[in-house]
Amino acid sequence: MSAEEIANAFVQHYYRTLDTGVDALAGLFSPQSMMTFEGQQHQGTESILAKLKSVGQVSHDIKSTDVQPSINSSAIVIFVTGIIKIGTYNPN
């Protein structure tokens, strides 16, 4: 599979799972994983999942996915743009 195919498959899986069952994302994070959300850092699986759950029900409409090589030959960098709907609020 190409880097683009891997990235697209990952993005579809990640956002579909995020929209339907955050707990199922646990296997994608490690104790070293870091997520910054509105200026606050959350490290590790439990902290990241707790933050994602605290946001409430979300849905994503992916508009574009761009893939870049990483300095680590076994990694890629994925940039995703789109629309996030949180609960009944839609920032459009």
ZILIN-V538075 format. One line per field, one symbol per residue. ss: DSSP state (h for helix, s for strand, l for the rest). Layout:
BEGIN
ss = ???
END
This chain:
BEGIN
ss = llhhhhhhhhhhhhhhhhhhlhhhhhhhlllllssssllsssslhhhhhhhhhhlllssssssssssssllllllsssssssssssllssll
END
